[in-house]
Amino acid sequence: MLKTFKVELKPNNKQRSRLYQSAGTARWAYNWALAKSKEHYIQTGKFLFDGELRRQLTQLKKTPEFAWLYEYSNNVTKQAIKDCSIALKNFFKHNAQFPVFKSKRRTKPSFYHDPIKLKVTKTHVQLEKIGRVRLKEHGRIPVGVSHQNPRITCDNGRWYISVAADVECTNDVEISEPIGIDLGVKELAVVSDGQAFKNINKTRRLKQLEKRKKRLQRRASRHYERMVKTRCKKSRGLLNLEKQIRSVNKKIRDQHTNHIHQMTTRLVKAKPEFIVIEDLNVNGMLKNHRLAKAIQDNRLAEVRRQLEYKCNWYGVKLIVTDRFYPSSKLCSDCGHKRTDLKLSDRTYRCSECGMTMDRDLNAAINLMQYGMRELSA
């Protein structure tokens, strides 16, 4: 099974400079390929694609002005040109907007590495024309297997390598009872067996980070207002503030991602017979301006994405209900539908059988029962 591993690198100062330079070379090659394609289209009415563009770049490297390209791996520029061609093809297929030039400040530094020339050990990774770089987590990337599509990226000054490897994913745990998962705002997830996973946005640590983020954004806003009035460029203080805001955003994002990973892994590794979730219309839910931030912070779409690929890893069937299935309005005991249920009603009380239960737990049980009916049909 093809599995992707992402590990942080620990480069020294010289290696860090080479990483930034390689990322800059990839950005330059992408912009050069896009400019050449647009220029050729204006002249002939047709776009140039990766094969012809790579041939032109090979001839360009032979000139003294662009001899500096030999200092970097040719796979960096080759893959950047291929990425540009893929972006153009996606535009012609109406799957994406027309590609734009990559900005030095706004684009995340990244580049491709040849998998054949990549050498991985438990503690280090050998990168072409960069050297032997230490890994922060030892033994995380499998050794002695074929690696595919290595990418080196930078996120807020930290460098990572992501690589796919063909490994066996086994789970010897016996199959347990099926579960239904109700995702929400008050709790991130409530499971039909009674488990509840908290919303970490209500924890003290996240509240402190959000408070610090707002404070930094207010200070940056005052700098922007002065810039408009005085018509000056960004000061060093403003650049430092933007760096701090990016750092806080990364901490918040990493904590959310870690919490979701722990929750989904715990649920899937228990090897339930099947898992049932709702097909939530997240874009529609975000139109409720009172709950939009809470819904966005919980990253419900990310929960579904992780459940999909982890269920595939461990051989667990994932069932997605119909979008209009009223899991919250149905009584899990007698099946009566309560049409007057409001969002503020956190306890479900059935007028037919008198059953009283937490609203989210009732919805999770209904989802589990939905899955049982689907499999028996």
HUPEQUI-V962692 format. One record per pair of residues at least 12 apart in sequence whose C-alpha atoms are under 7 Angstrom apart, sorted by the first residue. I is the first residue (numbers start at 0). GAP is how many residues later the second one is. D is the distance in whole Angstrom. If there is no record, write none. Layout:
((I:GAP:D) (I:GAP:D))
//
This chain:
((0:165:5) (0:166:5) (0:167:6) (0:168:7) (1:162:6) (1:163:6) (1:164:4) (1:165:6) (2:161:5) (2:162:5) (2:163:6) (2:164:7) (3:158:7) (3:159:6) (3:160:4) (3:161:6) (4:136:6) (4:157:5) (4:158:5) (4:159:6) (5:154:7) (5:155:6) (5:156:4) (5:157:7) (6:128:7) (6:129:7) (6:130:7) (6:153:6) (6:154:6) (6:155:7) (7:127:6) (7:128:6) (7:151:6) (7:152:4) (7:153:6) (8:124:7) (8:125:6) (8:126:5) (8:127:6) (8:150:5) (8:151:5) (8:152:7) (9:123:7) (9:124:5) (9:125:6) (9:126:6) (10:122:6) (10:123:6) (14:115:6) (17:112:6) (21:50:7) (21:89:7) (22:86:5) (22:87:5) (22:88:5) (24:52:7) (25:50:6) (25:51:5) (25:54:6) (25:85:6) (26:75:6) (28:48:5) (28:51:6) (28:52:6) (29:50:5) (29:51:5) (29:54:6) (30:70:5) (30:71:6) (32:20:7) (32:48:6) (32:51:7) (33:50:6) (48:36:5) (49:31:6) (49:32:5) (49:35:6) (53:24:7) (71:57:6) (72:55:7) (72:56:7) (74:37:7) (74:38:6) (74:39:6) (75:35:6) (75:36:5) (75:37:7) (78:33:6) (86:12:6) (107:46:6) (107:47:7) (108:44:6) (108:45:5) (109:42:5) (109:43:4) (109:44:6) (110:40:6) (110:41:6) (110:42:7) (111:38:6) (111:39:5) (111:40:6) (112:37:5) (112:38:6) (114:32:6) (114:33:6) (114:34:6) (114:35:6) (119:23:6) (120:22:6) (121:16:5) (121:17:4) (122:12:5) (122:15:5) (122:16:7) (144:20:7) (144:21:7) (145:19:6) (145:20:7) (146:16:6) (146:17:6) (146:18:5) (147:15:6) (147:16:5) (147:17:6) (148:14:6) (148:15:6) (149:12:6) (149:13:4) (150:12:7) (155:90:7) (155:91:7) (168:144:6) (168:145:7) (169:144:7) (170:143:6) (172:97:7) (172:98:6) (173:97:7) (174:96:5) (174:97:5) (174:98:6) (175:94:7) (175:95:6) (175:96:4) (175:97:6) (176:95:5) (176:96:6) (177:94:5) (177:95:5) (177:96:5) (177:97:6) (177:190:7) (178:12:7) (178:13:6) (178:14:7) (178:93:7) (178:95:7) (178:96:5) (178:97:6) (178:189:5) (179:12:5) (179:95:6) (179:96:5) (179:97:6) (179:184:5) (179:185:6) (179:187:5) (179:188:4) (180:95:6) (180:96:5) (180:183:5) (181:95:7) (181:178:6) (181:181:6) (181:182:5) (184:109:6) (184:110:6) (185:13:7) (186:12:5) (187:110:7) (189:170:6) (189:171:6) (189:174:7) (190:170:7) (190:173:6) (191:169:6) (191:172:5) (191:173:5) (191:176:7) (193:167:7) (205:46:7) (208:39:7) (208:43:7) (212:32:6) (212:35:6) (215:25:7) (215:29:7) (219:18:6) (219:21:6) (222:15:7) (259:43:6) (263:42:7) (263:43:6) (267:42:7) (267:43:6) (270:45:7) (271:44:7) (272:43:7) (273:42:6) (273:43:5) (273:44:6) (274:42:6) (274:43:5) (274:44:6) (275:42:6) (275:43:5) (275:44:6) (275:91:6) (275:92:6) (275:95:6) (276:42:6) (276:43:5) (276:44:6) (276:90:7) (277:42:6) (277:43:5) (277:45:7) (278:41:6) (278:42:6) (278:43:6) (278:44:5) (279:43:6) (318:52:7) (326:36:5) (326:39:6) (326:40:6) (327:31:7) (327:34:7) (327:35:5) (328:12:7) (330:19:6) (331:30:6) (331:33:6) (331:34:5) (333:19:7) (335:16:7) (345:12:6) (345:13:5) (346:12:5))
//
